[in-house]
Amino acid sequence: MHLETSATESTLDDAVSVFVGLRRRLFGIAYRVLGSAVEAEDVVQEVWMRWQKTDRSVVVSPVAFLSSTTTRLAVNVAQSARVRRETYIGPWLPEPVDTSNDPEVGAERAEALEFALLLVLEKLNPTERAAYVLREAFDYAYADIADILRLSVVNVRKIVSRARRHLAADQRESVDTAAHRQLLDAFVSAARNGDVASLESLLTPDAVSLSDGNGIRGAARVPVLGRARVANLATATRRFWSGVDVRHVEANGRDGILLYRDGRPTTFMTVAASPAGIHQLMWVFNPSKIAAFLGSRSRVQG
C-alpha cells in the first residue's frame, strides 16, 4: 500500500513538473487567442484540472496534449466572448498584461502580443486567431496546428495565409521600442501642459483615440477620429491630468503608463506609432481590466 501511494505521489509530481514547465506557453497561447489575462488564466486552470484527471501513461507528447487542450478551450471561450462583447458599452480593448518579468509571455517569438495587434486580431474569428497565433507566435508546424484544430493541413495553410493578409492590411510599420517610449512621453507631457500644437505634431492626420470603459463616466463611448479632435480631447479636460501620478509600466512588450489618483490606479494608456507619428491611442478605464493588469504581474511568473 505504501509503495502504491509513493508511486502515485511520484506520478503526480511528474505531472506538476511537466505542467509548470509549459505553463507560460499555455498562458501565452490562451491570452493571445482571448485578449484577456483573466480568461486565459481560467483556461490554464481548467487545463490543469484535465491534466490531473488524464491517464498520462497513454499521452505520447505532453506538450502536444496540453497545447491542444489549451487552444481548443480558448477557442470555445472566445466564441462565447464574442457574444458577450456585443453588449459592451463603447470600444472594447484587450486586457493589458505585464511583460516586464516575461517579455514574451511564453512565446518563442514576441508575435501577436502588442496591444494594437491584439485588437486587430479580434477581427479574425477564434479559429483563425488560434491558427495564426500557433504558427506566428509559437512556430507550430502546419500539421500540428491541423491536429489541434481538427482541420486539414491545406485548410490551416489557407487560414494562416488569409489571416496574414488581413492583418497586413490593417498593420502599419511600427517604430522601435525607444522611439515608442519617446513618443509616449512626449504625448503625455504635451497633454498635461495643454499644448495642443505639440500634440498635433505628434499625431498622424487619421489618428484615433479609443477609450475602454464599458459605460464608466468620463470614457468616450465612440472612437474619436482625426488629429485635431484627438489633440483637443487630450487637453480639454485639464482636471483629468491634475493631481495624477503617471507611472511607466511595460505592457504587451511595449511601454505604457498607469495613472494613479489618490494612490489608486485608475487608467492605463498606450499608443501605437509608425515613423509618421502616433496613429492610435488606447485608454483602459474599466476597473476590472486595470485590476487584471496589476494581477498579471504575479500571474505570468507562475
Buried (B, 14 or more C-beta within 10 A) or exposed (E): EEEEEEEEEEEEEEBEEBBEEBBBBBBBBBBBBBBBBBBBBBBBEBBBEBBEEBEBEEBEEBBBBBBBBBBBBBBEBBEEBEEEEEEEEBBBBBBBBBBEEBEBBBBEEBBBBBBBBBBBBBEBBBBBBBBBBBBBBBEBEBEBBBBBBEBEBEBBBEBBEBBBEBBEEEBBEBBEEEEBBBBBBBBBBBBBEEBBEBBBEBBBEEBBBBBBBBEBEEBBEEBBEBBBBBBBBBBEEEEBBEEBEBEEBBBBBBBBBBBBEEEEBBBBBBBBBBEEBBBBBBBBBBBEBBEBBBBBBEBBEE
